[in-house]
Amino acid sequence: MLAFLHWKAAWWFSCGSLRSEVSLTLREGLLAYAAKQAHVLRDMAACFAREWYPVLAAYNMEAEDWPEEVWATTKLDLLPTMSVPPLEEGDDDAFDDDMFL
């Protein structure tokens, strides 16, 4: 999801300058709109990362493959991790896939 959001933000940013045959005023508006859409998507990615990083860290799951932009724009290493009780023996089915249906 993070990779998609950053790709889509870059796509929006690149779309802002595609229409060169329009007036200067309209071109500036298109650039502003594209920049706003890109900013919204980057903010969504940062929010997603801030919400999920503590959960992943609590379960010792890797987030290293997240896009570099996430690490550069979000201070993830400063977030506290969640306190999660350890699983007891026999609890391996505690995260059964059916709970997400």
N, CA, C and O atoms as a MOPAC input file, in Angstrom:
PM7 MOZYME 1SCF
protein

 N      0.82500 1    -1.18500 1     0.00000 1
 C      0.00000 1     0.00000 1     0.00000 1
 C      0.87000 1     1.24800 1     0.00000 1
 O      0.58800 1     2.21300 1    -0.71100 1
 N      1.92700 1     1.22100 1     0.80200 1
 C      2.82000 1     2.38800 1     0.85500 1
 C      3.48200 1     2.63000 1    -0.49100 1
 O      3.58600 1     3.77200 1    -0.93800 1
 N      3.92300 1     1.57200 1    -1.13100 1
 C      4.56000 1     1.72400 1    -2.44100 1
 C      3.56900 1     2.29400 1    -3.45200 1
 O      3.92500 1     3.15800 1    -4.25300 1
 N      2.32700 1     1.81300 1    -3.41600 1
 C      1.32600 1     2.33900 1    -4.33200 1
 C      1.05500 1     3.81700 1    -4.08000 1
 O      0.99600 1     4.60800 1    -5.02200 1
 N      0.89200 1     4.18900 1    -2.82500 1
 C      0.60900 1     5.59100 1    -2.50800 1
 C      1.73500 1     6.50700 1    -2.97200 1
 O      1.48200 1     7.59700 1    -3.48400 1
 N      2.96300 1     6.07000 1    -2.79500 1
 C      4.08600 1     6.90100 1    -3.25400 1
 C      4.18400 1     6.91000 1    -4.77900 1
 O      4.53300 1     7.93200 1    -5.37000 1
 N      3.88100 1     5.78700 1    -5.41600 1
 C      3.86300 1     5.77000 1    -6.88200 1
 C      2.78300 1     6.69600 1    -7.41700 1
 O      3.01500 1     7.45600 1    -8.35700 1
 N      1.59000 1     6.62900 1    -6.80700 1
 C      0.48100 1     7.46000 1    -7.27100 1
 C      0.77500 1     8.93500 1    -7.01800 1
 O      0.39800 1     9.77700 1    -7.83200 1
 N      1.42900 1     9.26400 1    -5.93000 1
 C      1.81600 1    10.66200 1    -5.66600 1
 C      2.76900 1    11.15100 1    -6.74800 1
 O      2.62300 1    12.26800 1    -7.24400 1
 N      3.73900 1    10.32900 1    -7.11700 1
 C      4.67800 1    10.70700 1    -8.17700 1
 C      3.94400 1    10.84500 1    -9.51200 1
 O      4.26000 1    11.73200 1   -10.30400 1
 N      2.97200 1     9.97600 1    -9.76100 1
 C      2.18600 1    10.05200 1   -10.97800 1
 C      1.42100 1    11.36500 1   -11.04100 1
 O      1.42300 1    12.03500 1   -12.07400 1
 N      0.76100 1    11.74300 1    -9.93700 1
 C      0.03400 1    13.01600 1    -9.90300 1
 C      0.98500 1    14.17200 1   -10.15400 1
 O      0.68400 1    15.08400 1   -10.92400 1
 N      2.11300 1    14.12600 1    -9.51100 1
 C      3.07400 1    15.22500 1    -9.67000 1
 C      3.51200 1    15.36200 1   -11.12600 1
 O      3.68200 1    16.47200 1   -11.62900 1
 N      3.69200 1    14.22200 1   -11.80000 1
 C      4.10900 1    14.26900 1   -13.20700 1
 C      2.98100 1    14.73500 1   -14.12100 1
 O      3.25200 1    15.27400 1   -15.19400 1
 N      1.74200 1    14.54300 1   -13.73000 1
 C      0.60000 1    14.95000 1   -14.55300 1
 C      0.41500 1    16.46200 1   -14.58700 1
 O     -0.20100 1    16.98700 1   -15.51400 1
 N      0.92800 1    17.15200 1   -13.61300 1
 C      0.71100 1    18.59100 1   -13.53000 1
 C      1.24000 1    19.37000 1   -14.70700 1
 O      0.72100 1    20.44500 1   -15.01100 1
 N      2.23300 1    18.87800 1   -15.36600 1
 C      2.85100 1    19.63000 1   -16.46600 1
 C      2.57800 1    19.01500 1   -17.84200 1
 O      3.25400 1    19.36100 1   -18.81000 1
 N      1.62000 1    18.12900 1   -17.94100 1
 C      1.35300 1    17.45900 1   -19.21300 1
 C      0.64100 1    18.34900 1   -20.23400 1
 O      0.81700 1    18.16900 1   -21.43900 1
 N     -0.14500 1    19.28900 1   -19.77100 1
 C     -0.92900 1    20.11200 1   -20.69800 1
 C     -0.26700 1    21.46600 1   -20.89100 1
 O     -0.53900 1    22.41000 1   -20.14800 1
 N      0.58200 1    21.55700 1   -21.86900 1
 C      1.31400 1    22.80100 1   -22.11000 1
 C      0.57800 1    23.74200 1   -23.06000 1
 O      0.96300 1    24.90400 1   -23.19200 1
 N     -0.48600 1    23.25600 1   -23.73200 1
 C     -1.18600 1    24.07700 1   -24.71100 1
 C     -2.26800 1    24.96700 1   -24.08500 1
 O     -2.98900 1    25.65600 1   -24.80600 1
 N     -2.38400 1    24.95900 1   -22.77800 1
 C     -3.40400 1    25.76200 1   -22.09600 1
 C     -2.81000 1    27.09200 1   -21.63400 1
 O     -1.60000 1    27.30500 1   -21.70000 1
 N     -3.67700 1    27.97100 1   -21.17100 1
 C     -3.21400 1    29.28300 1   -20.70900 1
 C     -2.33600 1    29.13500 1   -19.47200 1
 O     -2.37000 1    28.11400 1   -18.78500 1
 N     -1.56200 1    30.15800 1   -19.20800 1
 C     -0.66000 1    30.14600 1   -18.05400 1
 C     -1.44500 1    29.97900 1   -16.75800 1
 O     -1.02600 1    29.24300 1   -15.86400 1
 N     -2.57400 1    30.65500 1   -16.65700 1
 C     -3.39700 1    30.56500 1   -15.44400 1
 C     -3.90000 1    29.14000 1   -15.23400 1
 O     -3.82600 1    28.60500 1   -14.12800 1
 N     -4.41000 1    28.53200 1   -16.29800 1
 C     -4.89400 1    27.15400 1   -16.17900 1
 C     -3.74300 1    26.20500 1   -15.88100 1
 O     -3.89800 1    25.28900 1   -15.07300 1
 N     -2.61300 1    26.40000 1   -16.50500 1
 C     -1.44600 1    25.55100 1   -16.25300 1
 C     -1.02700 1    25.63100 1   -14.78900 1
 O     -0.70700 1    24.61100 1   -14.18000 1
 N     -1.02700 1    26.83600 1   -14.22100 1
 C     -0.68200 1    26.98500 1   -12.80200 1
 C     -1.70300 1    26.27000 1   -11.92200 1
 O     -1.34400 1    25.66300 1   -10.91300 1
 N     -2.97300 1    26.34500 1   -12.30700 1
 C     -4.01600 1    25.63300 1   -11.55900 1
 C     -3.84100 1    24.13400 1   -11.62600 1
 O     -3.99400 1    23.43800 1   -10.62200 1
 N     -3.52100 1    23.63600 1   -12.80700 1
 C     -3.28400 1    22.19300 1   -12.96200 1
 C     -2.08300 1    21.73900 1   -12.13900 1
 O     -2.12200 1    20.69100 1   -11.49400 1
 N     -1.02500 1    22.53100 1   -12.16700 1
 C      0.16200 1    22.19600 1   -11.35800 1
 C     -0.18000 1    22.18900 1    -9.87300 1
 O      0.24800 1    21.30100 1    -9.13600 1
 N     -0.95500 1    23.18300 1    -9.43500 1
 C     -1.34000 1    23.26200 1    -8.01700 1
 C     -2.20800 1    22.07200 1    -7.62300 1
 O     -2.01200 1    21.48200 1    -6.56100 1
 N     -3.16500 1    21.72200 1    -8.47500 1
 C     -4.04400 1    20.58800 1    -8.18100 1
 C     -3.24600 1    19.28800 1    -8.11000 1
 O     -3.43100 1    18.49200 1    -7.18900 1
 N     -2.37000 1    19.07600 1    -9.07100 1
 C     -1.55100 1    17.86200 1    -9.08200 1
 C     -0.65500 1    17.79700 1    -7.84300 1
 O     -0.49100 1    16.73400 1    -7.24200 1
 N     -0.08100 1    18.93100 1    -7.46900 1
 C      0.77000 1    18.96600 1    -6.27000 1
 C     -0.04600 1    18.66900 1    -5.01900 1
 O      0.42900 1    17.99000 1    -4.11000 1
 N     -1.28600 1    19.18300 1    -4.97200 1
 C     -2.14500 1    18.92300 1    -3.81500 1
 C     -2.47900 1    17.43400 1    -3.72000 1
 O     -2.41300 1    16.85300 1    -2.63700 1
 N     -2.84000 1    16.81100 1    -4.85500 1
 C     -3.15200 1    15.38700 1    -4.85400 1
 C     -1.94000 1    14.55800 1    -4.41700 1
 O     -2.08100 1    13.60200 1    -3.65400 1
 N     -0.76200 1    14.92500 1    -4.89700 1
 C      0.45700 1    14.21900 1    -4.51000 1
 C      0.70200 1    14.36300 1    -3.01000 1
 O      1.08200 1    13.40200 1    -2.34000 1
 N      0.48400 1    15.55700 1    -2.49300 1
 C      0.68400 1    15.80500 1    -1.06000 1
 C     -0.29800 1    14.97900 1    -0.22000 1
 O      0.08600 1    14.40400 1     0.79800 1
 N     -1.55800 1    14.92300 1    -0.64800 1
 C     -2.56800 1    14.13800 1     0.07500 1
 C     -2.15700 1    12.66300 1     0.12100 1
 O     -2.25900 1    12.02200 1     1.16700 1
 N     -1.69700 1    12.13300 1    -1.00100 1
 C     -1.30000 1    10.72100 1    -1.03800 1
 C     -0.06500 1    10.44700 1    -0.18300 1
 O      0.01900 1     9.40300 1     0.46500 1
 N      0.88300 1    11.36600 1    -0.17500 1
 C      2.06800 1    11.18700 1     0.68300 1
 C      1.68200 1    11.25800 1     2.15300 1
 O      2.21800 1    10.51700 1     2.97700 1
 N      0.74500 1    12.15700 1     2.48400 1
 C      0.25600 1    12.23000 1     3.86200 1
 C     -0.45900 1    10.94200 1     4.27100 1
 O     -0.31400 1    10.46900 1     5.39800 1
 N     -1.23600 1    10.38200 1     3.33500 1
 C     -1.91100 1     9.11300 1     3.62200 1
 C     -0.88500 1     8.01700 1     3.89800 1
 O     -1.06200 1     7.21800 1     4.81700 1
 N      0.17100 1     7.97800 1     3.11500 1
 C      1.21800 1     6.96900 1     3.31300 1
 C      1.89500 1     7.15800 1     4.66100 1
 O      2.16100 1     6.18200 1     5.36200 1
 N      2.17600 1     8.40000 1     5.03200 1
 C      2.81800 1     8.67000 1     6.32500 1
 C      1.89700 1     8.27100 1     7.47500 1
 O      2.35400 1     7.71700 1     8.47500 1
 N      0.60800 1     8.55200 1     7.33700 1
 C     -0.36000 1     8.17000 1     8.37400 1
 C     -0.42600 1     6.65200 1     8.49900 1
 O     -0.43100 1     6.11200 1     9.60600 1
 N     -0.47700 1     5.97700 1     7.37700 1
 C     -0.49100 1     4.51500 1     7.35600 1
 C      0.74900 1     3.96700 1     8.06200 1
 O      0.65400 1     3.05900 1     8.88800 1
 N      1.89800 1     4.52200 1     7.73100 1
 C      3.15600 1     4.04400 1     8.32300 1
 C      3.16900 1     4.28100 1     9.82900 1
 O      3.58300 1     3.40500 1    10.58900 1
 N      2.72300 1     5.44900 1    10.26500 1
 C      2.70000 1     5.74900 1    11.70900 1
 C      1.76300 1     4.81500 1    12.46300 1
 O      2.03600 1     4.44900 1    13.60600 1
 N      0.65700 1     4.42900 1    11.82500 1
 C     -0.30000 1     3.53800 1    12.47800 1
 C      0.20600 1     2.09700 1    12.55300 1
 O     -0.00200 1     1.41900 1    13.56000 1
 N      0.86300 1     1.63300 1    11.50200 1
 C      1.23900 1     0.22800 1    11.42500 1
 C      2.62600 1    -0.09100 1    11.95400 1
 O      2.87800 1    -1.21800 1    12.38000 1
 N      3.52300 1     0.87000 1    11.93700 1
 C      4.88600 1     0.57500 1    12.37700 1
 C      4.93500 1     0.05300 1    13.81700 1
 O      5.60800 1    -0.94900 1    14.06200 1
 N      4.25400 1     0.68400 1    14.77700 1
 C      4.31900 1     0.14200 1    16.14500 1
 C      3.77600 1    -1.27500 1    16.25500 1
 O      4.28300 1    -2.07300 1    17.04300 1
 N      2.75400 1    -1.59400 1    15.47500 1
 C      2.18600 1    -2.95000 1    15.50700 1
 C      3.19700 1    -3.95300 1    14.95800 1
 O      3.43400 1    -5.00000 1    15.56000 1
 N      3.78800 1    -3.62500 1    13.81500 1
 C      4.78700 1    -4.52300 1    13.22600 1
 C      5.98800 1    -4.68800 1    14.14900 1
 O      6.48900 1    -5.79800 1    14.32800 1
 N      6.44700 1    -3.59300 1    14.72900 1
 C      7.59700 1    -3.65300 1    15.62500 1
 C      7.29400 1    -4.49500 1    16.86000 1
 O      8.17200 1    -5.20200 1    17.35600 1
 N      6.06800 1    -4.42800 1    17.35700 1
 C      5.69100 1    -5.20100 1    18.54100 1
 C      5.78300 1    -6.69700 1    18.27900 1
 O      6.08000 1    -7.47100 1    19.18900 1
 N      5.53400 1    -7.09900 1    17.06200 1
 C      5.59300 1    -8.51500 1    16.70100 1
 C      6.88200 1    -8.87200 1    15.96800 1
 O      6.97700 1    -9.92300 1    15.33400 1
 N      7.86900 1    -7.98700 1    16.06200 1
 C      9.17100 1    -8.19600 1    15.42400 1
 C      9.04000 1    -8.49500 1    13.93200 1
 O      9.75300 1    -9.34100 1    13.39200 1
 N      8.13300 1    -7.79900 1    13.28400 1
 C      7.95800 1    -7.95500 1    11.83800 1
 C      8.71900 1    -6.82500 1    11.14600 1
 O      8.80100 1    -5.70800 1    11.65800 1
 N      9.26400 1    -7.13000 1     9.99600 1
 C     10.10500 1    -6.18900 1     9.26400 1
 C      9.27800 1    -5.16600 1     8.50300 1
 O      8.23100 1    -5.48500 1     7.94000 1
 N      9.76600 1    -3.93100 1     8.49700 1
 C      9.17900 1    -2.87100 1     7.68500 1
 C     10.25700 1    -2.26700 1     6.80000 1
 O     10.10300 1    -1.16700 1     6.27000 1
 N     11.35900 1    -3.00900 1     6.64700 1
 C     12.50300 1    -2.48800 1     5.90000 1
 C     12.22900 1    -2.32000 1     4.41900 1
 O     12.89100 1    -1.52100 1     3.75600 1
 N     11.26500 1    -3.05900 1     3.88800 1
 C     10.99500 1    -2.95100 1     2.45900 1
 C     10.01200 1    -1.82900 1     2.12300 1
 O      9.58600 1    -1.69500 1     0.97600 1
 N      9.65600 1    -1.03000 1     3.11700 1
 C      8.81400 1     0.12400 1     2.85400 1
 C      9.58700 1     1.11900 1     1.99500 1
 O     10.81600 1     1.15400 1     2.05300 1
 N      8.88900 1     1.93000 1     1.19700 1
 C      9.57600 1     2.89000 1     0.32700 1
 C     10.47000 1     3.84900 1     1.11700 1
 O     10.14700 1     4.24800 1     2.23600 1
 N     11.58200 1     4.20300 1     0.51600 1
 C     12.54000 1     5.10700 1     1.17000 1
 C     11.88600 1     6.42500 1     1.57400 1
 O     12.25300 1     7.01400 1     2.59200 1
 N     10.92500 1     6.88900 1     0.78800 1
 C     10.25100 1     8.14900 1     1.09800 1
 C      9.55400 1     8.10700 1     2.45300 1
 O      9.46900 1     9.12200 1     3.14500 1
 N      9.05900 1     6.93300 1     2.82900 1
 C      8.38700 1     6.79300 1     4.12500 1
 C      9.38000 1     7.02500 1     5.24900 1
 O      9.09100 1     7.74800 1     6.20200 1
 N     10.55300 1     6.41100 1     5.13800 1
 C     11.56900 1     6.56500 1     6.17600 1
 C     12.08700 1     7.99600 1     6.21500 1
 O     12.40300 1     8.51000 1     7.28800 1
 N     12.17600 1     8.64700 1     5.05300 1
 C     12.71400 1    10.00700 1     4.99300 1
 C     11.74000 1    11.03600 1     5.55200 1
 O     12.16400 1    12.05500 1     6.09600 1
 N     10.43900 1    10.78300 1     5.42400 1
 C      9.45900 1    11.79300 1     5.81700 1
 C      8.75100 1    11.49800 1     7.13000 1
 O      8.05500 1    12.36500 1     7.65800 1
 N      8.91200 1    10.30900 1     7.66400 1
 C      8.21700 1     9.93000 1     8.89000 1
 C      9.24200 1     9.45000 1     9.91100 1
 O     10.04900 1     8.57000 1     9.61000 1
 N      9.21800 1    10.00200 1    11.07900 1
 C     10.16500 1     9.62500 1    12.13600 1
 C      9.68900 1     8.34000 1    12.81800 1
 O      9.32100 1     8.34500 1    13.99300 1
 N      9.70400 1     7.24700 1    12.06400 1
 C      9.17600 1     5.99000 1    12.57800 1
 C      9.98400 1     5.44200 1    13.73500 1
 O      9.42600 1     4.83600 1    14.65000 1
 N     11.28700 1     5.64700 1    13.70500 1
 C     12.12200 1     5.07600 1    14.76200 1
 C     11.87400 1     5.75100 1    16.10800 1
 O     12.33800 1     5.25500 1    17.13500 1
 N     11.15800 1     6.86500 1    16.12500 1
 C     10.85900 1     7.55400 1    17.38300 1
 C      9.52000 1     7.12800 1    17.97300 1
 O      9.18300 1     7.52000 1    19.09000 1
 N      8.75200 1     6.32700 1    17.23100 1
 C      7.44500 1     5.89900 1    17.71400 1
 C      7.59800 1     4.79200 1    18.75300 1
 O      8.45900 1     3.92200 1    18.62100 1
 N      6.77100 1     4.83000 1    19.77200 1
 C      6.81000 1     3.72500 1    20.74400 1
 C      6.20400 1     2.47500 1    20.11900 1
 O      5.32200 1     2.56600 1    19.26500 1
 N      6.66900 1     1.33400 1    20.53900 1
 C      6.06800 1     0.09300 1    20.07300 1
 C      4.94900 1    -0.29400 1    21.02800 1
 O      4.92500 1     0.14300 1    22.17900 1
 N      4.04500 1    -1.09700 1    20.55500 1
 C      2.92900 1    -1.54300 1    21.37400 1
 C      3.41800 1    -2.60200 1    22.35100 1
 O      4.36300 1    -3.34000 1    22.07300 1
 N      2.77000 1    -2.65900 1    23.47400 1
 C      3.05800 1    -3.71400 1    24.43100 1
 C      2.14500 1    -4.88900 1    24.11500 1
 O      0.92300 1    -4.79100 1    24.22800 1
 N      2.74500 1    -5.98600 1    23.72200 1
 C      1.97100 1    -7.15100 1    23.30000 1
 C      2.36200 1    -8.33100 1    24.17600 1
 O      3.54300 1    -8.65400 1    24.30100 1
 N      1.36700 1    -8.97400 1    24.78200 1
 C      1.70500 1   -10.15000 1    25.59000 1
 C      2.21000 1   -11.26700 1    24.69100 1
 O      1.69300 1   -11.45900 1    23.59100 1
 N      3.21000 1   -12.00100 1    25.14700 1
 C      3.73900 1   -13.10300 1    24.32500 1
 C      2.69600 1   -14.21000 1    24.17100 1
 O      1.87000 1   -14.43500 1    25.05600 1
 N      2.75200 1   -14.88300 1    23.04700 1
 C      1.86200 1   -16.01600 1    22.84000 1
 C      2.31500 1   -17.17500 1    23.70700 1
 O      3.51000 1   -17.42100 1    23.87000 1
 N      1.35400 1   -17.87100 1    24.25300 1
 C      1.68800 1   -19.04000 1    25.05900 1
 C      1.66500 1   -20.27000 1    24.16900 1
 O      1.08300 1   -20.25000 1    23.08500 1
 N      2.29000 1   -21.31900 1    24.62100 1
 C      2.33600 1   -22.54000 1    23.82400 1
 C      0.92400 1   -23.00400 1    23.51200 1
 O      0.05800 1   -23.03300 1    24.38700 1
 N      0.70300 1   -23.36500 1    22.25900 1
 C     -0.62500 1   -23.78300 1    21.83200 1
 C     -1.45000 1   -22.63500 1    21.26800 1
 O     -2.56200 1   -22.85100 1    20.78400 1
 N     -0.91700 1   -21.41600 1    21.32500 1
 C     -1.63800 1   -20.25500 1    20.80800 1
 C     -1.26900 1   -19.93500 1    19.37200 1
 O     -1.55600 1   -18.83400 1    18.90100 1
 N     -0.63700 1   -20.86600 1    18.65700 1
 C     -0.19000 1   -20.55500 1    17.29900 1
 C     -1.36800 1   -20.27800 1    16.37100 1
 O     -1.20000 1   -19.62100 1    15.34400 1
 N     -2.55000 1   -20.76800 1    16.71600 1
 C     -3.71200 1   -20.49200 1    15.87200 1
 C     -4.42800 1   -19.21300 1    16.30900 1
 O     -5.53000 1   -18.92800 1    15.83800 1
 N     -3.81500 1   -18.44800 1    17.19900 1
 C     -4.42100 1   -17.20700 1    17.68800 1
 C     -4.64800 1   -16.21300 1    16.55800 1
 O     -5.52800 1   -15.35700 1    16.65200 1
 N     -3.87800 1   -16.31600 1    15.51100 1
 C     -4.01100 1   -15.40500 1    14.39000 1
 C     -4.54300 1   -16.13700 1    13.17300 1
 O     -4.01600 1   -16.00300 1    12.06800 1
 N     -5.57500 1   -16.89700 1    13.38700 1
 C     -6.22100 1   -17.64900 1    12.31800 1
 C     -6.71400 1   -16.67800 1    11.24200 1
 O     -7.23200 1   -15.60700 1    11.55700 1
 N     -6.55300 1   -17.05000 1     9.99800 1
 C     -6.97700 1   -16.18800 1     8.88500 1
 C     -8.47200 1   -15.90500 1     8.92400 1
 O     -8.91600 1   -14.88200 1     8.40500 1
 N     -9.25000 1   -16.78500 1     9.52500 1
 C    -10.69100 1   -16.57900 1     9.56100 1
 C    -11.08600 1   -15.34300 1    10.35200 1
 O    -12.17700 1   -14.80900 1    10.14600 1
 N    -10.23500 1   -14.87900 1    11.24200 1
 C    -10.59300 1   -13.69800 1    12.02700 1
 C    -10.61000 1   -12.43800 1    11.15900 1
 O    -11.13900 1   -11.41300 1    11.58900 1
 N    -10.04800 1   -12.48600 1     9.95700 1
 C    -10.02600 1   -11.32300 1     9.08500 1
 C    -11.12000 1   -11.35400 1     8.02100 1
 O    -11.18200 1   -10.46600 1     7.17100 1
 N    -11.97400 1   -12.36100 1     8.06300 1
 C    -13.05300 1   -12.47100 1     7.06000 1
 C    -14.25600 1   -11.68700 1     7.47500 1
 O    -15.25600 1   -11.66300 1     6.75800 1

